[in-house]
Amino acid sequence: MLILHTYNIISGECQSCNKSQNLLQKETIQYRDILQFDFIDDYKNLTLKTLVTLNWLHSMCPNVQYYLKSDDDMFIYVERVLDLLYADNSRFQNGIIGACQKMSVIRRTGSKYRVPKEIYPSKSYPTFCFGTAYVLTNNSIRDLLQNASTISLTPLEDTSLGILAKASGTVKIYNIKRPKWRTQGYSHRKCPSEYTIHKLKPHQIENYWKRCILKH
């Protein structure tokens, strides 16, 4: 399974940008763990970020069975996720796996999730998995990308993947019910029972990682 974390990278013209870019290049050379694309890293470009990443995955990682995308404030309990995915290899076929639901389109002015009618006229979205963390099967990537340039998408990455999944006619949505897939808040117990935990600070993620992932 390939795990991708998404981060906001400083962009635009500023005094610190060259320094930040130099640091990124050093880490890329040392660890080869950063993908950087040529567009402004803005909330309204989440769908663009996702599509260029999927194109890269489709071209460069054709033999990886699962891809897990995660926000940077998430703890992913990798061992539990792998147990879920491999407990029954026939369970998840050509799909998106995560905490999923249907939702009405938000039109309210001032909301960061607002999508105007001229961008997406329907009143509700097809079922989608929340973008905080989800898994894509290898064969779903091709099917999701096939209509990406021909149908109306939203700036919201997760709803756009739901739209593409429905348009494909082949990509399924696998809902792992909350709180098992996605819960919020840090706990001092040794290791969580959930697959993923949202809205954590960096030191909390590190603590979970040390307690639960590096224990072996």
PyMOL CGO cylinders between C-alpha atoms (Angstrom):
from pymol import cmd
from pymol.cgo import CYLINDER

trace = [
    CYLINDER, 0.00, 0.00, 0.00, 1.32, 3.45, -0.95, 0.3, 1, 1, 1, 1, 1, 1,
    CYLINDER, 1.32, 3.45, -0.95, 0.46, 6.23, 1.52, 0.3, 1, 1, 1, 1, 1, 1,
    CYLINDER, 0.46, 6.23, 1.52, 0.29, 9.84, 0.38, 0.3, 1, 1, 1, 1, 1, 1,
    CYLINDER, 0.29, 9.84, 0.38, -0.01, 12.76, 2.83, 0.3, 1, 1, 1, 1, 1, 1,
    CYLINDER, -0.01, 12.76, 2.83, -1.10, 16.10, 1.40, 0.3, 1, 1, 1, 1, 1, 1,
    CYLINDER, -1.10, 16.10, 1.40, 0.49, 19.31, 2.63, 0.3, 1, 1, 1, 1, 1, 1,
    CYLINDER, 0.49, 19.31, 2.63, 0.11, 22.99, 1.88, 0.3, 1, 1, 1, 1, 1, 1,
    CYLINDER, 0.11, 22.99, 1.88, 3.31, 24.32, 0.32, 0.3, 1, 1, 1, 1, 1, 1,
    CYLINDER, 3.31, 24.32, 0.32, 4.16, 28.02, 0.48, 0.3, 1, 1, 1, 1, 1, 1,
    CYLINDER, 4.16, 28.02, 0.48, 3.58, 29.55, -2.94, 0.3, 1, 1, 1, 1, 1, 1,
    CYLINDER, 3.58, 29.55, -2.94, 3.58, 32.94, -4.58, 0.3, 1, 1, 1, 1, 1, 1,
    CYLINDER, 3.58, 32.94, -4.58, 6.09, 35.75, -4.32, 0.3, 1, 1, 1, 1, 1, 1,
    CYLINDER, 6.09, 35.75, -4.32, 7.46, 36.25, -0.82, 0.3, 1, 1, 1, 1, 1, 1,
    CYLINDER, 7.46, 36.25, -0.82, 10.78, 36.61, 0.92, 0.3, 1, 1, 1, 1, 1, 1,
    CYLINDER, 10.78, 36.61, 0.92, 10.65, 33.17, 2.49, 0.3, 1, 1, 1, 1, 1, 1,
    CYLINDER, 10.65, 33.17, 2.49, 9.59, 31.31, -0.68, 0.3, 1, 1, 1, 1, 1, 1,
    CYLINDER, 9.59, 31.31, -0.68, 13.09, 30.75, -2.07, 0.3, 1, 1, 1, 1, 1, 1,
    CYLINDER, 13.09, 30.75, -2.07, 14.26, 29.47, 1.30, 0.3, 1, 1, 1, 1, 1, 1,
    CYLINDER, 14.26, 29.47, 1.30, 11.26, 27.15, 1.51, 0.3, 1, 1, 1, 1, 1, 1,
    CYLINDER, 11.26, 27.15, 1.51, 11.85, 25.88, -2.00, 0.3, 1, 1, 1, 1, 1, 1,
    CYLINDER, 11.85, 25.88, -2.00, 15.49, 25.16, -1.22, 0.3, 1, 1, 1, 1, 1, 1,
    CYLINDER, 15.49, 25.16, -1.22, 14.46, 23.16, 1.85, 0.3, 1, 1, 1, 1, 1, 1,
    CYLINDER, 14.46, 23.16, 1.85, 11.95, 21.21, -0.24, 0.3, 1, 1, 1, 1, 1, 1,
    CYLINDER, 11.95, 21.21, -0.24, 14.58, 20.39, -2.82, 0.3, 1, 1, 1, 1, 1, 1,
    CYLINDER, 14.58, 20.39, -2.82, 17.00, 19.20, -0.13, 0.3, 1, 1, 1, 1, 1, 1,
    CYLINDER, 17.00, 19.20, -0.13, 14.39, 16.88, 1.37, 0.3, 1, 1, 1, 1, 1, 1,
    CYLINDER, 14.39, 16.88, 1.37, 13.41, 15.61, -2.07, 0.3, 1, 1, 1, 1, 1, 1,
    CYLINDER, 13.41, 15.61, -2.07, 17.03, 14.74, -2.85, 0.3, 1, 1, 1, 1, 1, 1,
    CYLINDER, 17.03, 14.74, -2.85, 17.56, 13.09, 0.54, 0.3, 1, 1, 1, 1, 1, 1,
    CYLINDER, 17.56, 13.09, 0.54, 14.30, 11.17, 0.95, 0.3, 1, 1, 1, 1, 1, 1,
    CYLINDER, 14.30, 11.17, 0.95, 12.58, 11.24, -2.47, 0.3, 1, 1, 1, 1, 1, 1,
    CYLINDER, 12.58, 11.24, -2.47, 9.25, 11.64, -0.69, 0.3, 1, 1, 1, 1, 1, 1,
    CYLINDER, 9.25, 11.64, -0.69, 7.76, 14.86, -2.11, 0.3, 1, 1, 1, 1, 1, 1,
    CYLINDER, 7.76, 14.86, -2.11, 5.65, 15.48, -5.20, 0.3, 1, 1, 1, 1, 1, 1,
    CYLINDER, 5.65, 15.48, -5.20, 5.52, 19.13, -6.24, 0.3, 1, 1, 1, 1, 1, 1,
    CYLINDER, 5.52, 19.13, -6.24, 3.39, 20.47, -9.08, 0.3, 1, 1, 1, 1, 1, 1,
    CYLINDER, 3.39, 20.47, -9.08, 3.28, 23.84, -10.80, 0.3, 1, 1, 1, 1, 1, 1,
    CYLINDER, 3.28, 23.84, -10.80, 0.12, 25.53, -9.51, 0.3, 1, 1, 1, 1, 1, 1,
    CYLINDER, 0.12, 25.53, -9.51, -0.92, 27.58, -6.49, 0.3, 1, 1, 1, 1, 1, 1,
    CYLINDER, -0.92, 27.58, -6.49, -1.62, 25.37, -3.48, 0.3, 1, 1, 1, 1, 1, 1,
    CYLINDER, -1.62, 25.37, -3.48, -5.01, 26.77, -2.55, 0.3, 1, 1, 1, 1, 1, 1,
    CYLINDER, -5.01, 26.77, -2.55, -8.15, 25.21, -1.07, 0.3, 1, 1, 1, 1, 1, 1,
    CYLINDER, -8.15, 25.21, -1.07, -9.96, 25.88, -4.34, 0.3, 1, 1, 1, 1, 1, 1,
    CYLINDER, -9.96, 25.88, -4.34, -7.34, 23.78, -6.15, 0.3, 1, 1, 1, 1, 1, 1,
    CYLINDER, -7.34, 23.78, -6.15, -7.86, 20.60, -4.10, 0.3, 1, 1, 1, 1, 1, 1,
    CYLINDER, -7.86, 20.60, -4.10, -9.46, 18.78, -7.00, 0.3, 1, 1, 1, 1, 1, 1,
    CYLINDER, -9.46, 18.78, -7.00, -6.65, 19.83, -9.33, 0.3, 1, 1, 1, 1, 1, 1,
    CYLINDER, -6.65, 19.83, -9.33, -4.08, 18.61, -6.78, 0.3, 1, 1, 1, 1, 1, 1,
    CYLINDER, -4.08, 18.61, -6.78, -5.87, 15.28, -6.54, 0.3, 1, 1, 1, 1, 1, 1,
    CYLINDER, -5.87, 15.28, -6.54, -6.18, 14.74, -10.29, 0.3, 1, 1, 1, 1, 1, 1,
    CYLINDER, -6.18, 14.74, -10.29, -2.51, 15.48, -11.04, 0.3, 1, 1, 1, 1, 1, 1,
    CYLINDER, -2.51, 15.48, -11.04, -1.55, 13.13, -8.20, 0.3, 1, 1, 1, 1, 1, 1,
    CYLINDER, -1.55, 13.13, -8.20, -3.79, 10.39, -9.58, 0.3, 1, 1, 1, 1, 1, 1,
    CYLINDER, -3.79, 10.39, -9.58, -2.22, 10.84, -13.01, 0.3, 1, 1, 1, 1, 1, 1,
    CYLINDER, -2.22, 10.84, -13.01, 1.23, 10.47, -11.44, 0.3, 1, 1, 1, 1, 1, 1,
    CYLINDER, 1.23, 10.47, -11.44, 0.13, 7.35, -9.55, 0.3, 1, 1, 1, 1, 1, 1,
    CYLINDER, 0.13, 7.35, -9.55, -1.37, 5.82, -12.68, 0.3, 1, 1, 1, 1, 1, 1,
    CYLINDER, -1.37, 5.82, -12.68, 1.86, 6.39, -14.62, 0.3, 1, 1, 1, 1, 1, 1,
    CYLINDER, 1.86, 6.39, -14.62, 4.50, 5.72, -11.97, 0.3, 1, 1, 1, 1, 1, 1,
    CYLINDER, 4.50, 5.72, -11.97, 2.98, 3.14, -9.60, 0.3, 1, 1, 1, 1, 1, 1,
    CYLINDER, 2.98, 3.14, -9.60, 1.03, 0.70, -11.77, 0.3, 1, 1, 1, 1, 1, 1,
    CYLINDER, 1.03, 0.70, -11.77, 1.66, -2.33, -9.55, 0.3, 1, 1, 1, 1, 1, 1,
    CYLINDER, 1.66, -2.33, -9.55, 0.62, -0.96, -6.15, 0.3, 1, 1, 1, 1, 1, 1,
    CYLINDER, 0.62, -0.96, -6.15, -2.62, -2.61, -5.05, 0.3, 1, 1, 1, 1, 1, 1,
    CYLINDER, -2.62, -2.61, -5.05, -3.91, 0.18, -2.79, 0.3, 1, 1, 1, 1, 1, 1,
    CYLINDER, -3.91, 0.18, -2.79, -3.26, 3.90, -2.42, 0.3, 1, 1, 1, 1, 1, 1,
    CYLINDER, -3.26, 3.90, -2.42, -4.10, 5.72, 0.81, 0.3, 1, 1, 1, 1, 1, 1,
    CYLINDER, -4.10, 5.72, 0.81, -4.44, 9.48, 0.72, 0.3, 1, 1, 1, 1, 1, 1,
    CYLINDER, -4.44, 9.48, 0.72, -4.37, 11.37, 4.02, 0.3, 1, 1, 1, 1, 1, 1,
    CYLINDER, -4.37, 11.37, 4.02, -4.44, 14.95, 5.25, 0.3, 1, 1, 1, 1, 1, 1,
    CYLINDER, -4.44, 14.95, 5.25, -1.52, 16.11, 7.37, 0.3, 1, 1, 1, 1, 1, 1,
    CYLINDER, -1.52, 16.11, 7.37, -3.55, 16.26, 10.61, 0.3, 1, 1, 1, 1, 1, 1,
    CYLINDER, -3.55, 16.26, 10.61, -4.42, 12.56, 10.49, 0.3, 1, 1, 1, 1, 1, 1,
    CYLINDER, -4.42, 12.56, 10.49, -3.02, 9.55, 12.29, 0.3, 1, 1, 1, 1, 1, 1,
    CYLINDER, -3.02, 9.55, 12.29, -3.26, 6.46, 10.11, 0.3, 1, 1, 1, 1, 1, 1,
    CYLINDER, -3.26, 6.46, 10.11, -3.11, 3.21, 12.05, 0.3, 1, 1, 1, 1, 1, 1,
    CYLINDER, -3.11, 3.21, 12.05, -1.40, 1.44, 9.17, 0.3, 1, 1, 1, 1, 1, 1,
    CYLINDER, -1.40, 1.44, 9.17, -1.49, -2.04, 10.70, 0.3, 1, 1, 1, 1, 1, 1,
    CYLINDER, -1.49, -2.04, 10.70, -5.27, -1.89, 11.23, 0.3, 1, 1, 1, 1, 1, 1,
    CYLINDER, -5.27, -1.89, 11.23, -5.90, -0.48, 7.75, 0.3, 1, 1, 1, 1, 1, 1,
    CYLINDER, -5.90, -0.48, 7.75, -3.86, -3.28, 6.18, 0.3, 1, 1, 1, 1, 1, 1,
    CYLINDER, -3.86, -3.28, 6.18, -5.75, -5.86, 8.24, 0.3, 1, 1, 1, 1, 1, 1,
    CYLINDER, -5.75, -5.86, 8.24, -9.01, -4.42, 6.91, 0.3, 1, 1, 1, 1, 1, 1,
    CYLINDER, -9.01, -4.42, 6.91, -7.86, -4.42, 3.29, 0.3, 1, 1, 1, 1, 1, 1,
    CYLINDER, -7.86, -4.42, 3.29, -6.26, -7.86, 3.25, 0.3, 1, 1, 1, 1, 1, 1,
    CYLINDER, -6.26, -7.86, 3.25, -8.66, -9.75, 5.52, 0.3, 1, 1, 1, 1, 1, 1,
    CYLINDER, -8.66, -9.75, 5.52, -10.72, -10.50, 2.42, 0.3, 1, 1, 1, 1, 1, 1,
    CYLINDER, -10.72, -10.50, 2.42, -9.03, -9.52, -0.84, 0.3, 1, 1, 1, 1, 1, 1,
    CYLINDER, -9.03, -9.52, -0.84, -12.23, -10.05, -2.76, 0.3, 1, 1, 1, 1, 1, 1,
    CYLINDER, -12.23, -10.05, -2.76, -14.18, -7.55, -0.63, 0.3, 1, 1, 1, 1, 1, 1,
    CYLINDER, -14.18, -7.55, -0.63, -12.81, -4.34, -2.11, 0.3, 1, 1, 1, 1, 1, 1,
    CYLINDER, -12.81, -4.34, -2.11, -12.89, -4.36, -5.88, 0.3, 1, 1, 1, 1, 1, 1,
    CYLINDER, -12.89, -4.36, -5.88, -12.43, -1.23, -8.02, 0.3, 1, 1, 1, 1, 1, 1,
    CYLINDER, -12.43, -1.23, -8.02, -13.44, 1.33, -5.47, 0.3, 1, 1, 1, 1, 1, 1,
    CYLINDER, -13.44, 1.33, -5.47, -12.92, 4.06, -2.90, 0.3, 1, 1, 1, 1, 1, 1,
    CYLINDER, -12.92, 4.06, -2.90, -12.81, 3.04, 0.76, 0.3, 1, 1, 1, 1, 1, 1,
    CYLINDER, -12.81, 3.04, 0.76, -13.39, 5.39, 3.67, 0.3, 1, 1, 1, 1, 1, 1,
    CYLINDER, -13.39, 5.39, 3.67, -16.03, 7.23, 5.72, 0.3, 1, 1, 1, 1, 1, 1,
    CYLINDER, -16.03, 7.23, 5.72, -18.61, 7.95, 3.03, 0.3, 1, 1, 1, 1, 1, 1,
    CYLINDER, -18.61, 7.95, 3.03, -22.03, 9.55, 2.73, 0.3, 1, 1, 1, 1, 1, 1,
    CYLINDER, -22.03, 9.55, 2.73, -24.38, 11.55, 0.53, 0.3, 1, 1, 1, 1, 1, 1,
    CYLINDER, -24.38, 11.55, 0.53, -24.66, 15.26, 1.18, 0.3, 1, 1, 1, 1, 1, 1,
    CYLINDER, -24.66, 15.26, 1.18, -26.52, 18.31, -0.13, 0.3, 1, 1, 1, 1, 1, 1,
    CYLINDER, -26.52, 18.31, -0.13, -24.52, 20.96, -1.95, 0.3, 1, 1, 1, 1, 1, 1,
    CYLINDER, -24.52, 20.96, -1.95, -23.76, 23.93, 0.32, 0.3, 1, 1, 1, 1, 1, 1,
    CYLINDER, -23.76, 23.93, 0.32, -24.72, 27.26, -1.27, 0.3, 1, 1, 1, 1, 1, 1,
    CYLINDER, -24.72, 27.26, -1.27, -24.34, 29.43, 1.84, 0.3, 1, 1, 1, 1, 1, 1,
    CYLINDER, -24.34, 29.43, 1.84, -22.19, 32.50, 1.29, 0.3, 1, 1, 1, 1, 1, 1,
    CYLINDER, -22.19, 32.50, 1.29, -19.14, 32.51, 3.53, 0.3, 1, 1, 1, 1, 1, 1,
    CYLINDER, -19.14, 32.51, 3.53, -18.83, 28.75, 3.87, 0.3, 1, 1, 1, 1, 1, 1,
    CYLINDER, -18.83, 28.75, 3.87, -15.50, 27.27, 2.75, 0.3, 1, 1, 1, 1, 1, 1,
    CYLINDER, -15.50, 27.27, 2.75, -17.52, 24.40, 1.28, 0.3, 1, 1, 1, 1, 1, 1,
    CYLINDER, -17.52, 24.40, 1.28, -19.78, 26.65, -0.80, 0.3, 1, 1, 1, 1, 1, 1,
    CYLINDER, -19.78, 26.65, -0.80, -20.21, 25.57, -4.43, 0.3, 1, 1, 1, 1, 1, 1,
    CYLINDER, -20.21, 25.57, -4.43, -22.34, 27.90, -6.60, 0.3, 1, 1, 1, 1, 1, 1,
    CYLINDER, -22.34, 27.90, -6.60, -24.91, 26.58, -9.06, 0.3, 1, 1, 1, 1, 1, 1,
    CYLINDER, -24.91, 26.58, -9.06, -22.90, 27.72, -12.06, 0.3, 1, 1, 1, 1, 1, 1,
    CYLINDER, -22.90, 27.72, -12.06, -20.12, 25.32, -11.04, 0.3, 1, 1, 1, 1, 1, 1,
    CYLINDER, -20.12, 25.32, -11.04, -22.28, 22.39, -9.93, 0.3, 1, 1, 1, 1, 1, 1,
    CYLINDER, -22.28, 22.39, -9.93, -26.03, 22.81, -10.52, 0.3, 1, 1, 1, 1, 1, 1,
    CYLINDER, -26.03, 22.81, -10.52, -27.29, 19.63, -8.84, 0.3, 1, 1, 1, 1, 1, 1,
    CYLINDER, -27.29, 19.63, -8.84, -28.78, 19.95, -5.36, 0.3, 1, 1, 1, 1, 1, 1,
    CYLINDER, -28.78, 19.95, -5.36, -26.82, 17.03, -3.91, 0.3, 1, 1, 1, 1, 1, 1,
    CYLINDER, -26.82, 17.03, -3.91, -23.62, 15.10, -4.47, 0.3, 1, 1, 1, 1, 1, 1,
    CYLINDER, -23.62, 15.10, -4.47, -23.33, 11.41, -5.29, 0.3, 1, 1, 1, 1, 1, 1,
    CYLINDER, -23.33, 11.41, -5.29, -22.04, 9.32, -2.40, 0.3, 1, 1, 1, 1, 1, 1,
    CYLINDER, -22.04, 9.32, -2.40, -18.43, 10.25, -1.66, 0.3, 1, 1, 1, 1, 1, 1,
    CYLINDER, -18.43, 10.25, -1.66, -15.75, 9.45, 0.92, 0.3, 1, 1, 1, 1, 1, 1,
    CYLINDER, -15.75, 9.45, 0.92, -14.47, 12.28, 3.10, 0.3, 1, 1, 1, 1, 1, 1,
    CYLINDER, -14.47, 12.28, 3.10, -11.13, 13.64, 1.92, 0.3, 1, 1, 1, 1, 1, 1,
    CYLINDER, -11.13, 13.64, 1.92, -9.42, 13.46, 5.30, 0.3, 1, 1, 1, 1, 1, 1,
    CYLINDER, -9.42, 13.46, 5.30, -8.34, 9.89, 4.51, 0.3, 1, 1, 1, 1, 1, 1,
    CYLINDER, -8.34, 9.89, 4.51, -9.46, 7.34, 1.95, 0.3, 1, 1, 1, 1, 1, 1,
    CYLINDER, -9.46, 7.34, 1.95, -8.09, 4.34, 0.07, 0.3, 1, 1, 1, 1, 1, 1,
    CYLINDER, -8.09, 4.34, 0.07, -8.25, 3.86, -3.69, 0.3, 1, 1, 1, 1, 1, 1,
    CYLINDER, -8.25, 3.86, -3.69, -7.86, 0.47, -5.30, 0.3, 1, 1, 1, 1, 1, 1,
    CYLINDER, -7.86, 0.47, -5.30, -5.37, 0.32, -8.16, 0.3, 1, 1, 1, 1, 1, 1,
    CYLINDER, -5.37, 0.32, -8.16, -7.92, -0.32, -10.88, 0.3, 1, 1, 1, 1, 1, 1,
    CYLINDER, -7.92, -0.32, -10.88, -10.16, 2.54, -9.74, 0.3, 1, 1, 1, 1, 1, 1,
    CYLINDER, -10.16, 2.54, -9.74, -7.55, 5.18, -10.72, 0.3, 1, 1, 1, 1, 1, 1,
    CYLINDER, -7.55, 5.18, -10.72, -7.92, 4.59, -14.45, 0.3, 1, 1, 1, 1, 1, 1,
    CYLINDER, -7.92, 4.59, -14.45, -11.71, 4.59, -14.26, 0.3, 1, 1, 1, 1, 1, 1,
    CYLINDER, -11.71, 4.59, -14.26, -11.83, 7.77, -12.18, 0.3, 1, 1, 1, 1, 1, 1,
    CYLINDER, -11.83, 7.77, -12.18, -9.57, 9.62, -14.61, 0.3, 1, 1, 1, 1, 1, 1,
    CYLINDER, -9.57, 9.62, -14.61, -11.41, 8.65, -17.77, 0.3, 1, 1, 1, 1, 1, 1,
    CYLINDER, -11.41, 8.65, -17.77, -14.07, 11.39, -17.38, 0.3, 1, 1, 1, 1, 1, 1,
    CYLINDER, -14.07, 11.39, -17.38, -12.04, 13.93, -15.43, 0.3, 1, 1, 1, 1, 1, 1,
    CYLINDER, -12.04, 13.93, -15.43, -11.67, 16.35, -18.34, 0.3, 1, 1, 1, 1, 1, 1,
    CYLINDER, -11.67, 16.35, -18.34, -15.22, 16.07, -19.69, 0.3, 1, 1, 1, 1, 1, 1,
    CYLINDER, -15.22, 16.07, -19.69, -17.64, 16.51, -16.75, 0.3, 1, 1, 1, 1, 1, 1,
    CYLINDER, -17.64, 16.51, -16.75, -18.28, 19.31, -14.25, 0.3, 1, 1, 1, 1, 1, 1,
    CYLINDER, -18.28, 19.31, -14.25, -16.41, 18.87, -10.99, 0.3, 1, 1, 1, 1, 1, 1,
    CYLINDER, -16.41, 18.87, -10.99, -16.28, 20.96, -7.82, 0.3, 1, 1, 1, 1, 1, 1,
    CYLINDER, -16.28, 20.96, -7.82, -13.30, 22.55, -6.07, 0.3, 1, 1, 1, 1, 1, 1,
    CYLINDER, -13.30, 22.55, -6.07, -13.84, 19.99, -3.29, 0.3, 1, 1, 1, 1, 1, 1,
    CYLINDER, -13.84, 19.99, -3.29, -11.68, 16.97, -3.91, 0.3, 1, 1, 1, 1, 1, 1,
    CYLINDER, -11.68, 16.97, -3.91, -13.78, 14.38, -2.11, 0.3, 1, 1, 1, 1, 1, 1,
    CYLINDER, -13.78, 14.38, -2.11, -17.08, 15.32, -3.73, 0.3, 1, 1, 1, 1, 1, 1,
    CYLINDER, -17.08, 15.32, -3.73, -15.34, 15.40, -7.13, 0.3, 1, 1, 1, 1, 1, 1,
    CYLINDER, -15.34, 15.40, -7.13, -14.13, 11.83, -6.67, 0.3, 1, 1, 1, 1, 1, 1,
    CYLINDER, -14.13, 11.83, -6.67, -17.70, 10.83, -5.84, 0.3, 1, 1, 1, 1, 1, 1,
    CYLINDER, -17.70, 10.83, -5.84, -18.89, 12.50, -9.03, 0.3, 1, 1, 1, 1, 1, 1,
    CYLINDER, -18.89, 12.50, -9.03, -16.21, 10.72, -11.06, 0.3, 1, 1, 1, 1, 1, 1,
    CYLINDER, -16.21, 10.72, -11.06, -17.01, 7.38, -9.41, 0.3, 1, 1, 1, 1, 1, 1,
    CYLINDER, -17.01, 7.38, -9.41, -20.67, 7.69, -10.36, 0.3, 1, 1, 1, 1, 1, 1,
    CYLINDER, -20.67, 7.69, -10.36, -19.80, 8.80, -13.91, 0.3, 1, 1, 1, 1, 1, 1,
    CYLINDER, -19.80, 8.80, -13.91, -17.48, 5.83, -14.38, 0.3, 1, 1, 1, 1, 1, 1,
    CYLINDER, -17.48, 5.83, -14.38, -20.24, 3.31, -13.79, 0.3, 1, 1, 1, 1, 1, 1,
    CYLINDER, -20.24, 3.31, -13.79, -17.62, 0.91, -12.41, 0.3, 1, 1, 1, 1, 1, 1,
    CYLINDER, -17.62, 0.91, -12.41, -16.01, 2.50, -9.34, 0.3, 1, 1, 1, 1, 1, 1,
    CYLINDER, -16.01, 2.50, -9.34, -17.77, 1.49, -6.13, 0.3, 1, 1, 1, 1, 1, 1,
    CYLINDER, -17.77, 1.49, -6.13, -17.99, 3.35, -2.83, 0.3, 1, 1, 1, 1, 1, 1,
    CYLINDER, -17.99, 3.35, -2.83, -17.16, 1.27, 0.27, 0.3, 1, 1, 1, 1, 1, 1,
    CYLINDER, -17.16, 1.27, 0.27, -18.33, 2.95, 3.46, 0.3, 1, 1, 1, 1, 1, 1,
    CYLINDER, -18.33, 2.95, 3.46, -16.45, 2.01, 6.63, 0.3, 1, 1, 1, 1, 1, 1,
    CYLINDER, -16.45, 2.01, 6.63, -18.74, 3.45, 9.26, 0.3, 1, 1, 1, 1, 1, 1,
    CYLINDER, -18.74, 3.45, 9.26, -17.59, 6.10, 11.69, 0.3, 1, 1, 1, 1, 1, 1,
    CYLINDER, -17.59, 6.10, 11.69, -16.12, 6.24, 14.24, 0.3, 1, 1, 1, 1, 1, 1,
    CYLINDER, -16.12, 6.24, 14.24, -14.11, 3.19, 13.18, 0.3, 1, 1, 1, 1, 1, 1,
    CYLINDER, -14.11, 3.19, 13.18, -12.76, 4.82, 10.02, 0.3, 1, 1, 1, 1, 1, 1,
    CYLINDER, -12.76, 4.82, 10.02, -12.67, 8.43, 11.08, 0.3, 1, 1, 1, 1, 1, 1,
    CYLINDER, -12.67, 8.43, 11.08, -12.88, 9.80, 14.60, 0.3, 1, 1, 1, 1, 1, 1,
    CYLINDER, -12.88, 9.80, 14.60, -11.58, 13.02, 16.11, 0.3, 1, 1, 1, 1, 1, 1,
    CYLINDER, -11.58, 13.02, 16.11, -9.47, 13.93, 19.10, 0.3, 1, 1, 1, 1, 1, 1,
    CYLINDER, -9.47, 13.93, 19.10, -6.40, 12.65, 20.89, 0.3, 1, 1, 1, 1, 1, 1,
    CYLINDER, -6.40, 12.65, 20.89, -6.60, 9.90, 23.48, 0.3, 1, 1, 1, 1, 1, 1,
    CYLINDER, -6.60, 9.90, 23.48, -3.95, 8.97, 26.04, 0.3, 1, 1, 1, 1, 1, 1,
    CYLINDER, -3.95, 8.97, 26.04, -4.77, 5.29, 25.84, 0.3, 1, 1, 1, 1, 1, 1,
    CYLINDER, -4.77, 5.29, 25.84, -1.97, 3.17, 24.46, 0.3, 1, 1, 1, 1, 1, 1,
    CYLINDER, -1.97, 3.17, 24.46, -3.29, 2.63, 20.93, 0.3, 1, 1, 1, 1, 1, 1,
    CYLINDER, -3.29, 2.63, 20.93, -6.61, 3.58, 19.35, 0.3, 1, 1, 1, 1, 1, 1,
    CYLINDER, -6.61, 3.58, 19.35, -9.12, 1.03, 18.10, 0.3, 1, 1, 1, 1, 1, 1,
    CYLINDER, -9.12, 1.03, 18.10, -9.95, 3.20, 15.07, 0.3, 1, 1, 1, 1, 1, 1,
    CYLINDER, -9.95, 3.20, 15.07, -8.34, 3.03, 11.63, 0.3, 1, 1, 1, 1, 1, 1,
    CYLINDER, -8.34, 3.03, 11.63, -7.78, 6.80, 11.36, 0.3, 1, 1, 1, 1, 1, 1,
    CYLINDER, -7.78, 6.80, 11.36, -7.98, 9.79, 13.71, 0.3, 1, 1, 1, 1, 1, 1,
    CYLINDER, -7.98, 9.79, 13.71, -8.58, 13.37, 12.54, 0.3, 1, 1, 1, 1, 1, 1,
    CYLINDER, -8.58, 13.37, 12.54, -7.64, 16.85, 13.78, 0.3, 1, 1, 1, 1, 1, 1,
    CYLINDER, -7.64, 16.85, 13.78, -4.43, 15.99, 15.58, 0.3, 1, 1, 1, 1, 1, 1,
    CYLINDER, -4.43, 15.99, 15.58, -1.42, 18.17, 16.30, 0.3, 1, 1, 1, 1, 1, 1,
    CYLINDER, -1.42, 18.17, 16.30, 2.01, 17.06, 15.02, 0.3, 1, 1, 1, 1, 1, 1,
    CYLINDER, 2.01, 17.06, 15.02, 3.25, 15.95, 18.47, 0.3, 1, 1, 1, 1, 1, 1,
    CYLINDER, 3.25, 15.95, 18.47, 0.06, 13.89, 18.98, 0.3, 1, 1, 1, 1, 1, 1,
    CYLINDER, 0.06, 13.89, 18.98, 0.58, 12.11, 15.66, 0.3, 1, 1, 1, 1, 1, 1,
    CYLINDER, 0.58, 12.11, 15.66, 4.19, 11.47, 16.65, 0.3, 1, 1, 1, 1, 1, 1,
    CYLINDER, 4.19, 11.47, 16.65, 3.08, 10.02, 20.00, 0.3, 1, 1, 1, 1, 1, 1,
    CYLINDER, 3.08, 10.02, 20.00, 0.63, 7.66, 18.32, 0.3, 1, 1, 1, 1, 1, 1,
    CYLINDER, 0.63, 7.66, 18.32, 3.29, 6.67, 15.79, 0.3, 1, 1, 1, 1, 1, 1,
    CYLINDER, 3.29, 6.67, 15.79, 5.81, 5.81, 18.49, 0.3, 1, 1, 1, 1, 1, 1,
    CYLINDER, 5.81, 5.81, 18.49, 3.29, 3.91, 20.63, 0.3, 1, 1, 1, 1, 1, 1,
    CYLINDER, 3.29, 3.91, 20.63, 1.48, 2.02, 17.91, 0.3, 1, 1, 1, 1, 1, 1,
    CYLINDER, 1.48, 2.02, 17.91, 3.59, 1.80, 14.74, 0.3, 1, 1, 1, 1, 1, 1,
    CYLINDER, 3.59, 1.80, 14.74, 7.16, 1.63, 16.07, 0.3, 1, 1, 1, 1, 1, 1,
    CYLINDER, 7.16, 1.63, 16.07, 6.28, -0.76, 18.91, 0.3, 1, 1, 1, 1, 1, 1,
    CYLINDER, 6.28, -0.76, 18.91, 7.64, -3.66, 16.86, 0.3, 1, 1, 1, 1, 1, 1,
]
cmd.load_cgo(trace, "trace")
